[in-house]
Amino acid sequence: MDKVKAQFKRFWNWLKSLFQTRYKVTVSFNTQYGDSDDRTYVTKAILVQKEKHLKFKDEHGKIIDYKSAIGLNYIIEEL
């Protein structure tokens, strides 16, 4: 019975994920976008979005946290 319950839960989570909004987050460590220091992530949820703090959960469930004293350069796009 536990296996059936676990499979149903996995199926339900997969079904919900089809309708969940995803975001593409590009973080640049300088003011120039498109150079080698940029990092791009696909996220499920943005937890904190402020001028000097960005925290989000990526598509694998890992929490990523960026902080800066002078401000962050990032772009958030809805997929």
DRENDREN-562500 format. One record per residue: x, y, z of N, C-alpha, C in turn. Coordinates in pm, whole numbers, padded with zeros to 5 digits, always signed. Example, Ala and Ser with C-alpha at 12.3 -4.5 7.8 and 13.67 -1.06 7.14 Angstrom:
# DRENDREN-562500
+01319-00569+00780+01230-00450+00780+01320-00330+00780+01285-00225+00708+01367-00106+00714+01290+00003+00787
END
This chain:
# DRENDREN-562500
+00081-00120+00000+00000+00000+00000+00086+00127+00000+00200+00120+00071+00287+00237+00077+00349+00270-00058+00379+00166-00138+00435+00189-00271+00335+00259-00362+00210+00218-00353+00106+00280-00436+00088+00426-00395+00090+00452-00266+00076+00588-00216+00193+00676-00261+00314+00621-00256+00433+00695-00298+00429+00723-00449+00385+00627-00527+00375+00647-00672+00269+00751-00706+00157+00747-00635+00053+00845-00659+00101+00985-00623+00174+00997-00513+00226+01127-00472+00326+01180-00574+00414+01093-00626+00510+01133-00727+00438+01177-00855+00334+01102-00894+00255+01139-01012+00185+01272-00990+00129+01296-00872+00059+01420-00842+00155+01539-00848+00274+01523-00792+00373+01631-00797+00416+01661-00940+00431+01557-01022+00466+01577-01161+00354+01652-01234+00229+01615-01209+00115+01679-01273+00107+01826-01233+00128+01857-01107+00126+01996-01061+00239+02077-01124+00355+02013-01143+00469+02086-01199+00446+02130-01343+00356+02063-01414+00325+02103-01551+00258+02239-01557+00188+02278-01451+00114+02404-01450+00182+02512-01367+00299+02483-01312+00370+02579-01228+00452+02673-01316+00451+02800-01281+00528+02900-01354+00676+02884-01324+00756+02891-01426+00902+02883-01411+00962+03017-01454+01077+03048-01399+01145+03174-01428+01288+03146-01471+01338+03231-01559+01479+03227-01598+01546+03346-01530+01643+03318-01444+01713+03421-01369+01856+03429-01421+01897+03548-01465+02033+03571-01509+02097+03668-01410+02206+03625-01347+02276+03707-01249+02411+03745-01309+02442+03875-01308+02570+03924-01357+02645+03986-01241+02773+03957-01233+02854+04008-01123+02919+04141-01155+02891+04196-01271+02929+04332-01305+02811+04394-01380+02827+04512-01433+02714+04580-01498+02693+04536-01642+02780+04451-01696+02773+04408-01836+02710+04270-01845+02597+04259-01916+02534+04129-01938+02591+04066-02064+02601+03934-02065+02647+03863-02183+02793+03826-02181+02867+03862-02077+03008+03822-02072+03023+03693-01992+03144+03654-01964+03171+03521-01908+03134+03504-01762+03109+03611-01689+03079+03596-01546+02930+03579-01517+02844+03582-01617+02700+03567-01596+02665+03422-01562+02564+03406-01477+02510+03274-01445+02361+03276-01470+02311+03170-01531+02170+03160-01565+02110+03037-01498+01992+03054-01438+01924+02946-01368+01778+02941-01415+01719+02823-01410+01574+02807-01427+01520+02778-01288+01424+02858-01243+01378+02850-01106+01230+02815-01099+01194+02755-00986+01054+02728-00957+00993+02842-00878+01069+02897-00784+01015+02999-00695+01123+03099-00658+01084+03226-00652+01173+03331-00606+01132+03363-00463+01223+03343-00370+01192+03358-00228+01211+03501-00180+01324+03566-00217+01352+03704-00177+01402+03777-00300+01343+03893-00328+01386+03974-00442+01394+04119-00396+01514+04160-00359+01540+04298-00316+01659+04351-00395+01689+04477-00375+01798+04539-00450+01933+04475-00419+01957+04438-00294+02086+04384-00253+02082+04236-00214+01967+04171-00234+01952+04031-00192+01859+03959-00289+01903+03843-00337+01823+03759-00425+01836+03615-00378+01723+03553-00351+01722+03415-00304+01611+03342-00377+01645+03226-00434+01546+03150-00510+01578+03003-00503+01481+02920-00544+01495+02775-00548+01503+02734-00694+01609+02663-00731+01624+02624-00871+01537+02503-00902+01542+02456-01027+01453+02349-01070+01484+02214-01005+01601+02202-00941+01637+02078-00873+01611+02086-00723+01555+02196-00676+01522+02212-00535+01631+02274-00451+01744+02310-00511+01855+02371-00440+01828+02520-00419+01850+02569-00296+01830+02711-00267+01958+02786-00298+01946+02892-00378+02059+02974-00420+02036+03113-00364+02140+03168-00301+02130+03294-00229+02245+03385-00273+02213+03504-00325+02313+03603-00364+02289+03730-00283+02398+03783-00225+02392+03909-00151+02506+03997-00198+02483+04128-00196+02585+04222-00238+02568+04351-00159+02677+04413-00121+02670+04538-00046+02636+04656-00136+02674+04649-00264+02650+04762-00354+02529+04743-00445+02469+04626-00441+02353+04600-00526+02382+04489-00626+02278+04418-00663+02291+04306-00757+02241+04346-00896+02298+04283-00996+02251+04299-01133+02190+04167-01177+02058+04164-01192+01992+04041-01231+01872+04072-01317+01836+03973-01400+01717+03981-01486+01633+03857-01457+01504+03879-01437+01411+03768-01414+01310+03767-01529+01303+03654-01599+01210+03639-01711+01116+03523-01683+00990+03539-01715+00893+03431-01700+00900+03342-01822+00908+03211-01801+00912+03116-01913+00774+03067-01949
END
